[in-house]
């Protein structure tokens, strides 16, 4: 057993060195510099850009028996600009299960379910997994959760958005009633996924970033999906009261379709108004800005962080 593990570490070390050699400083926004005897990036540059220790990364490239977490491998893969196939190879060599990023919503849930979501417009409809990751959605749902649906797939999580957004800017008005129930649902599902890297990383991140989530998680409460009433607020429309109905999907036990139906006729009219907005306001009346502006600001901040890391190297 020890020999195959040693061979895998040796292969991992060689793979990382070869990927590092092909990335130039210019590829990651760094000045080329002078007298670079090493092709591509230096080890310390990869470590700095990935946010890991230089010694730790050096040991990883030397094939030493150290543990690598999902977060660290993701960061290294991002710096080395690995594609999906290379990421899978990296994970396997590191002895960590790899979940390939789907190319499209249809690849995850199929064209039939995607068509059903579209046919429900203007009723908001979404497919969640048991962590509240947003898997697929229709146009009206994206107006309820514009930032959640317009970001990278890895960041499309409603629970994370609710717990890390200031209450005044939250889309959901009755979060104090709904959030404990949502956390209890996730806690119930967690029992089937204990030890899985994606789940452990998700829970640990929320506990770290949200004291409110940490307190609810520590309660140990569990709950099953069911019919709920949620109250949403959109700066240009106002309050919208919606009843949610959870529907199962054949062959996808960890996924469900959630359909939002208006509680009253006024709520139906509000939904129709919402569906006609091209560039909705994100946030409250004080801090809110147009979605296009919010996304541009988000992209600018990400670029600034990349440049800062490159200068620090």
C-alpha positions as CSV (number, residue, x, y, z in Angstrom):
1,X,0.0,0.0,0.0
2,X,2.9,2.4,0.9
3,X,4.5,2.0,-2.5
4,X,1.5,3.1,-4.6
5,X,1.1,6.1,-2.4
6,X,4.7,7.0,-2.8
7,X,4.4,6.7,-6.6
8,X,1.3,8.9,-6.6
9,X,3.2,11.6,-4.6
10,X,6.1,11.4,-7.0
11,X,3.7,11.8,-10.0
12,X,2.0,14.7,-8.2
13,X,5.3,16.5,-7.7
14,X,6.3,16.0,-11.4
15,X,2.9,17.2,-12.6
16,X,3.0,20.4,-10.5
17,X,6.5,21.2,-11.7
18,X,5.5,20.8,-15.3
19,X,2.3,22.9,-14.9
20,X,4.3,25.6,-13.1
21,X,6.9,25.7,-15.8
22,X,4.4,26.6,-18.5
23,X,2.9,29.7,-16.7
24,X,4.8,32.9,-17.3
25,X,4.7,35.9,-14.9
26,X,2.8,37.8,-17.5
27,X,0.1,35.1,-17.4
28,X,-0.8,36.1,-13.8
29,X,-0.3,39.8,-14.1
30,X,3.3,40.0,-12.8
31,X,6.2,41.8,-14.4
32,X,8.6,39.4,-16.2
33,X,11.7,40.4,-14.1
34,X,15.3,39.8,-14.9
35,X,17.6,36.8,-14.7
36,X,14.9,34.2,-14.3
37,X,16.7,30.9,-14.4
38,X,13.5,29.0,-13.8
39,X,11.1,28.5,-16.7
40,X,7.7,29.8,-15.7
41,X,6.8,30.8,-12.2
42,X,9.0,30.2,-9.1
43,X,7.7,28.0,-6.3
44,X,7.4,31.0,-3.9
45,X,5.4,32.9,-6.5
46,X,2.9,30.1,-6.9
47,X,2.6,29.8,-3.1
48,X,2.1,33.6,-2.7
49,X,-0.6,33.8,-5.4
50,X,-2.4,30.7,-4.0
51,X,-2.2,32.0,-0.4
52,X,-0.3,29.0,1.0
53,X,3.0,28.7,2.7
54,X,6.2,28.5,0.6
55,X,7.5,25.6,2.7
56,X,4.3,23.7,2.4
57,X,4.1,24.2,-1.4
58,X,7.8,23.2,-1.8
59,X,7.1,20.0,0.1
60,X,4.1,19.3,-2.1
61,X,6.3,19.6,-5.2
62,X,9.0,17.4,-3.6
63,X,6.5,14.6,-3.1
64,X,6.6,14.6,0.7
65,X,3.7,12.9,2.6
66,X,1.6,16.0,3.5
67,X,-2.1,16.5,3.3
68,X,-3.8,18.9,0.9
69,X,-7.3,20.3,1.4
70,X,-9.8,21.0,-1.3
71,X,-9.5,24.7,-0.8
72,X,-5.7,24.6,-1.2
73,X,-5.8,22.4,-4.3
74,X,-8.4,24.7,-5.8
75,X,-6.2,27.7,-5.1
76,X,-3.1,26.0,-6.7
77,X,-5.2,24.9,-9.7
78,X,-6.4,28.5,-10.2
79,X,-2.8,29.9,-10.2
80,X,-1.6,27.2,-12.5
81,X,-4.6,27.8,-14.8
82,X,-5.5,24.1,-14.9
83,X,-8.4,23.0,-17.1
84,X,-11.1,20.5,-15.9
85,X,-9.2,17.5,-17.0
86,X,-6.0,18.7,-15.3
87,X,-7.9,19.5,-12.1
88,X,-9.3,16.0,-12.0
89,X,-5.8,14.6,-12.5
90,X,-4.5,16.8,-9.7
91,X,-7.2,15.7,-7.3
92,X,-6.7,12.0,-8.0
93,X,-3.0,12.3,-7.5
94,X,-3.6,14.1,-4.2
95,X,-6.0,11.4,-3.1
96,X,-9.1,13.7,-2.9
97,X,-12.4,12.9,-4.7
98,X,-13.0,15.2,-7.7
99,X,-16.4,16.5,-8.7
100,X,-16.2,17.9,-12.2
101,X,-17.8,21.3,-12.8
102,X,-20.8,20.8,-15.1
103,X,-20.6,22.6,-18.4
104,X,-24.2,23.8,-18.3
105,X,-27.4,23.6,-16.3
106,X,-28.8,21.1,-18.8
107,X,-25.9,18.8,-18.2
108,X,-26.9,18.7,-14.5
109,X,-30.7,18.3,-14.6
110,X,-31.5,17.5,-18.3
111,X,-33.3,19.5,-21.0
112,X,-36.7,18.3,-19.8
113,X,-36.4,19.8,-16.3
114,X,-34.8,23.0,-17.8
115,X,-37.8,23.3,-20.1
116,X,-40.2,23.0,-17.2
117,X,-38.5,25.8,-15.4
118,X,-38.8,28.0,-18.5
119,X,-42.5,27.1,-19.0
120,X,-43.3,28.3,-15.4
121,X,-42.3,31.9,-16.1
122,X,-43.4,34.4,-14.8
123,X,-43.6,32.2,-11.7
124,X,-40.1,32.0,-10.2
125,X,-38.8,28.5,-10.2
126,X,-35.4,27.0,-9.3
127,X,-33.6,23.7,-8.8
128,X,-31.7,23.4,-5.5
129,X,-29.5,20.7,-4.2
130,X,-29.6,19.8,-0.5
131,X,-27.0,22.5,0.3
132,X,-29.1,25.2,-1.4
133,X,-26.8,25.5,-4.3
134,X,-28.6,27.1,-7.2
135,X,-28.4,24.4,-10.0
136,X,-30.8,25.9,-12.6
137,X,-33.5,28.6,-12.6
138,X,-35.8,30.6,-14.8
139,X,-35.7,34.3,-15.7
140,X,-38.1,35.5,-13.0
141,X,-36.2,33.6,-10.3
142,X,-33.0,35.4,-11.3
143,X,-34.8,38.7,-10.6
144,X,-35.4,37.6,-7.0
145,X,-31.8,36.6,-6.6
146,X,-29.8,38.6,-9.2
147,X,-26.3,38.4,-7.7
148,X,-26.7,34.8,-6.7
149,X,-27.6,33.7,-10.2
150,X,-25.2,35.9,-12.2
151,X,-22.0,34.9,-10.4
152,X,-19.7,31.8,-11.0
153,X,-21.5,28.5,-10.5
154,X,-19.3,27.7,-7.4
155,X,-20.7,30.8,-5.7
156,X,-24.4,30.2,-6.4
157,X,-25.7,29.4,-3.0
158,X,-28.7,31.1,-1.4
159,X,-27.9,30.1,2.1
160,X,-24.5,31.7,1.9
161,X,-25.9,34.8,0.3
162,X,-28.5,35.2,3.1
163,X,-26.1,34.8,5.9
164,X,-23.4,37.1,4.5
165,X,-25.5,40.0,3.2
166,X,-26.5,42.8,5.6
167,X,-30.1,42.4,6.7
168,X,-31.1,45.8,5.2
169,X,-29.9,44.6,1.8
170,X,-31.3,41.1,1.9
171,X,-33.9,40.0,-0.6
172,X,-35.8,38.0,2.0
173,X,-37.7,40.0,4.7
174,X,-38.8,37.2,6.9
175,X,-35.3,35.7,7.3
176,X,-35.6,35.4,11.1
177,X,-38.4,32.9,10.6
178,X,-37.0,31.1,7.5
179,X,-33.3,30.9,8.2
180,X,-33.5,28.6,11.2
181,X,-35.7,26.3,9.1
182,X,-33.4,26.4,6.1
183,X,-30.3,25.6,8.3
184,X,-32.3,22.7,9.9
185,X,-32.9,21.3,6.4
186,X,-29.2,21.5,5.5
187,X,-28.4,19.9,8.9
188,X,-30.7,17.0,8.1
189,X,-29.0,16.5,4.7
190,X,-25.5,16.8,6.2
191,X,-26.0,13.5,8.0
192,X,-25.7,11.8,4.6
193,X,-22.6,13.7,3.6
194,X,-20.4,13.9,6.7
195,X,-16.7,13.9,5.7
196,X,-17.3,14.9,2.1
197,X,-14.9,17.8,1.2
198,X,-17.5,19.9,-0.6
199,X,-19.8,19.8,2.4
200,X,-17.2,20.2,5.1
201,X,-15.7,23.2,3.3
202,X,-19.2,24.8,2.8
203,X,-20.1,24.4,6.5
204,X,-16.8,25.6,7.8
205,X,-16.9,28.7,5.6
206,X,-20.3,29.7,6.8
207,X,-19.4,29.1,10.5
208,X,-16.4,31.3,10.0
209,X,-18.1,34.1,8.2
210,X,-21.5,34.2,10.0
211,X,-21.9,34.0,13.8
212,X,-25.7,33.7,13.2
213,X,-25.2,30.6,11.1
214,X,-22.7,29.1,13.6
215,X,-25.3,29.5,16.4
216,X,-28.1,27.9,14.4
217,X,-25.8,25.1,13.3
218,X,-24.7,24.4,16.9
219,X,-28.4,23.9,17.9
220,X,-28.5,20.6,16.0
221,X,-32.1,21.1,14.8
222,X,-33.2,19.2,11.7
223,X,-36.2,19.7,9.4
224,X,-37.7,18.3,6.2
225,X,-38.5,20.3,3.0
226,X,-42.1,21.6,2.9
227,X,-44.5,24.3,1.9
228,X,-43.5,27.8,3.2
229,X,-44.4,31.4,2.8
230,X,-41.5,33.7,2.0
231,X,-41.6,37.5,1.9
232,X,-39.2,39.2,-0.6
233,X,-38.3,42.8,-1.1
234,X,-37.2,44.4,-4.4
235,X,-36.2,48.0,-4.4
236,X,-38.1,48.9,-7.6
237,X,-41.2,46.8,-6.9
238,X,-41.7,46.5,-3.1
239,X,-42.8,43.5,-1.1
240,X,-43.8,40.2,-2.7
241,X,-45.4,37.3,-0.7
242,X,-44.7,33.9,-2.2
243,X,-45.7,30.4,-1.3
244,X,-43.0,27.8,-2.1
245,X,-43.8,24.3,-3.2
246,X,-41.1,21.7,-3.2
247,X,-41.2,19.0,-6.0
248,X,-38.9,16.0,-6.3
249,X,-37.1,15.1,-9.5
250,X,-37.0,11.4,-10.7
251,X,-33.5,10.0,-10.3
252,X,-32.1,13.0,-8.4
253,X,-32.8,12.4,-4.8
254,X,-30.6,15.3,-3.6
255,X,-32.3,17.8,-5.9
256,X,-35.7,19.4,-5.9
257,X,-37.7,22.0,-7.9
258,X,-39.0,24.9,-5.9
259,X,-41.9,26.8,-7.4
260,X,-42.9,30.2,-6.0
261,X,-46.6,31.1,-6.3
262,X,-48.1,34.5,-5.3
263,X,-50.1,34.5,-2.1
264,X,-52.6,37.2,-3.3
265,X,-53.5,39.0,-6.6
266,X,-51.3,42.0,-5.7
267,X,-48.3,39.7,-5.3
268,X,-49.0,38.3,-8.8
269,X,-49.0,41.8,-10.2
270,X,-45.7,42.5,-8.4
271,X,-44.2,39.4,-9.9
272,X,-45.2,40.6,-13.4
273,X,-43.7,44.0,-12.7
274,X,-40.5,42.3,-11.5
275,X,-40.2,40.1,-14.6
276,X,-40.2,43.2,-16.9
277,X,-37.1,44.8,-15.3
278,X,-34.0,44.4,-17.4
279,X,-31.4,45.7,-14.9
280,X,-32.8,45.3,-11.3
281,X,-31.5,47.2,-8.3
282,X,-29.5,44.9,-5.9
283,X,-29.7,45.8,-2.2
284,X,-31.8,48.2,-0.2
285,X,-32.8,51.8,-1.1
286,X,-29.8,53.2,0.7
287,X,-27.0,50.9,-0.4
288,X,-28.5,49.4,-3.6
289,X,-27.1,49.8,-7.1
290,X,-28.0,48.4,-10.5
291,X,-27.1,44.8,-11.1
292,X,-24.8,45.8,-14.0
293,X,-22.9,48.2,-11.7
294,X,-22.7,45.6,-8.9
295,X,-21.2,43.0,-11.3
296,X,-18.7,45.5,-12.7
297,X,-17.6,46.5,-9.2
298,X,-17.3,42.8,-8.2
299,X,-15.1,42.2,-11.3
300,X,-12.9,45.3,-10.5
301,X,-12.4,44.1,-6.9
302,X,-11.4,40.7,-8.1
303,X,-8.9,42.1,-10.5
304,X,-7.5,44.4,-7.8
305,X,-6.9,41.5,-5.5
306,X,-5.1,39.6,-8.2
307,X,-2.8,42.6,-8.9
308,X,-2.2,43.1,-5.2
309,X,-1.1,39.5,-4.8
310,X,1.1,39.8,-7.9
311,X,2.8,42.9,-6.5
312,X,3.3,41.2,-3.1
313,X,5.3,38.5,-4.8
